[in-house]
Each structure stands twice: as structure tokens, then as C-alpha cells.
Amino acid sequence: MLTLKKNYEFQNVFKKGNWYGGNLLTIYILKNNKDSNYIGVAVGKKVSKSSVKRNRIRRLIKEAYRLEESKILKGINIIIVWKTSAAFELANFKDIASDLKNCFEKADIYNKEEDSNV
């Protein structure tokens, strides 16, 4: 899993990319003209002042993405943002995974070939 780390990389996707919202997450997507996807995860301090809680949400999001990664088109920068309106108590893996999947379906970035094989 390749990650976006620099502030300017995040800002580029926020400014030029499209966004799609769910109940818990918002995703920002921008094509990167490469043969792999780059992912960034943002969980703000407004969610919780505790870094332990923020990092737990971040780990759950990354795991949910990892499970969906093979089904997603290549060549995209993706930033996944935890909504500040969503409380830490809502952070369970099942809800995060389904919300992320819904956002990806809205964004229409799933491989069409994968769907026909299922």
C-alpha cells in the first residue's frame, strides 16, 4: 500500500480532486497517471484529542481499504477523511468497511471486469 505523506500531496488532491461522502467517511479522488494507487488517511483532532483513538480509526480505515484494494482501478490518489461529526464510538470495522465500499461505489472506481466475474 503506497501512501501520500506530504502536505502538498494532500492539498493537490483536495483542490483538484472530486469528493464523495458517506455517513462516517469522505473520500477525495484524483487520477495520478501512474500504475498504482496512493492512499492518504486523515483523522482530525476534533474527533478526539487522544492520539490512541485517532490512530485506531486510521488503522481500521487502512485495513478496510486493504481488503477492497484489489477491486479498485489503478492510477488514483485517494484520501479518506473521517468526518468530525462522526464520534469515535461509531468506529467499528464493519461500519467503516461498508461506508468505504459505498463511497467507492459512488465514485465508480471499481474494476468493471471484477464485477462480471462474480
Residue pairs with C-beta under 8 A, 6 or more apart in sequence:
1 39
1 62
1 65
1 66
1 69
2 36
2 37
2 38
2 39
3 38
3 39
3 40
4 10
4 13
4 38
4 39
4 40
4 77
4 79
5 40
9 38
9 40
9 77
10 40
10 42
10 79
12 30
12 77
13 28
13 29
13 30
13 40
13 77
13 78
13 79
14 28
14 79
16 30
17 28
17 29
17 30
17 77
17 79
18 28
18 29
18 30
18 107
19 26
19 27
19 28
19 29
20 26
20 27
20 29
20 103
20 106
20 107
21 83
21 103
22 99
22 100
22 102
22 103
22 106
23 83
23 86
23 95
23 99
24 82
24 83
24 86
24 90
24 91
24 95
24 96
24 99
25 61
25 80
25 81
25 82
25 83
25 86
25 96
25 99
25 100
25 103
26 80
26 81
26 83
26 103
27 78
27 79
27 80
27 81
27 100
27 103
27 104
27 107
28 78
28 79
28 81
29 76
29 77
29 78
29 107
29 109
30 76
30 77
31 75
31 76
31 77
32 38
32 75
32 76
32 77
33 75
34 74
34 75
35 74
35 75
36 74
36 75
37 69
37 72
37 74
37 75
37 76
37 77
37 78
38 76
38 77
38 78
39 62
39 65
39 77
39 78
39 79
39 80
40 77
40 78
40 79
40 80
41 58
41 61
41 62
41 79
41 80
41 81
41 82
42 79
42 80
42 81
42 82
43 54
43 55
43 57
43 58
43 61
43 81
43 82
44 54
44 81
44 82
44 84
45 54
46 84
47 53
47 54
47 57
47 82
47 84
47 86
47 87
47 88
48 54
48 88
53 88
53 91
56 91
57 82
57 88
57 91
57 96
60 91
60 92
60 93
60 96
61 80
61 82
61 96
61 100
63 93
64 93
64 96
64 97
64 100
64 101
65 78
65 80
65 100
67 97
68 97
68 100
68 101
68 104
70 114
71 110
71 111
71 114
72 104
72 109
72 110
72 111
73 109
73 110
73 111
76 109
80 100
82 91
104 110
